[in-house]
Amino acid sequence: MATTRTSSRPIVGILFIIAGALTLLALLLSLAAPAAALSWLTPLAYLALGVAFLLMGLSKAMNVLERVA
C-alpha cells in the first residue's frame, strides 16, 4: 500500500505565478518610466524563480530517493 504525503508542487506553482507577475510588473514599469528599469522587482522575480526551481528539484530528488529506499 502506498503512503501519501503532501507535495511542494502547489508552492512551486504559486512561486512561478508570483515570479511571472513581478516580471510583468517590472516590464510594464520599465516601459512607463525607463529610469525605473533597474527596479527591485526584477531581482525579486529572479529570486522567486530560483526558489521555485530549487523546490521543484528537491521534490524530484526526494521522490527518487523514496523509490530507491
C-alpha positions as CSV (number, residue, x, y, z in Angstrom):
1,M,0.0,0.0,0.0
2,A,1.4,3.4,-1.0
3,T,1.8,6.1,1.6
4,T,0.6,9.6,0.8
5,R,2.4,12.8,1.6
6,T,1.8,16.4,0.8
7,S,3.6,17.7,-2.2
8,S,5.5,21.0,-2.6
9,R,4.3,21.4,-6.1
10,P,1.4,23.8,-5.2
11,I,4.0,26.0,-3.6
12,V,6.2,25.8,-6.7
13,G,3.2,26.8,-8.9
14,I,2.4,29.8,-6.6
15,L,6.1,30.9,-6.8
16,F,6.0,30.7,-10.6
17,I,2.8,32.8,-10.7
18,I,4.4,35.4,-8.3
19,A,7.6,35.5,-10.4
20,G,5.6,36.0,-13.6
21,A,3.5,38.7,-12.1
22,L,6.6,40.5,-10.8
23,T,8.4,40.2,-14.2
24,L,5.3,41.6,-16.0
25,L,5.1,44.4,-13.5
26,A,8.8,45.2,-13.9
27,L,8.4,45.2,-17.7
28,L,5.4,47.5,-17.6
29,L,7.1,49.8,-15.2
30,S,10.2,50.0,-17.4
31,L,8.0,50.9,-20.3
32,A,6.2,53.6,-18.4
33,A,9.2,55.0,-16.7
34,P,12.5,54.0,-18.4
35,A,14.5,55.3,-15.4
36,A,12.9,52.7,-13.2
37,A,14.1,49.8,-15.4
38,L,16.5,48.6,-12.8
39,S,13.9,48.3,-10.0
40,W,13.8,46.0,-7.1
41,L,11.0,44.0,-8.8
42,T,13.3,42.2,-11.2
43,P,15.6,40.7,-8.5
44,L,12.6,39.6,-6.6
45,A,11.2,37.9,-9.6
46,Y,14.5,36.1,-10.2
47,L,14.6,35.1,-6.5
48,A,11.1,33.6,-6.7
49,L,12.1,31.7,-9.9
50,G,15.2,30.4,-8.3
51,V,13.4,29.2,-5.2
52,A,10.7,27.6,-7.3
53,F,13.2,25.7,-9.4
54,L,15.1,24.7,-6.2
55,L,12.0,23.3,-4.6
56,M,11.0,21.5,-7.8
57,G,14.4,19.9,-8.0
58,L,14.4,18.9,-4.3
59,S,10.9,17.5,-4.6
60,K,12.0,15.4,-7.6
61,A,15.2,14.2,-5.8
62,M,13.2,13.2,-2.8
63,N,10.7,11.2,-4.9
64,V,13.7,9.3,-6.4
65,L,15.2,8.6,-3.0
66,E,11.9,7.4,-1.7
67,R,11.6,4.9,-4.5
68,V,15.1,3.6,-4.1
69,A,14.9,3.3,-0.3
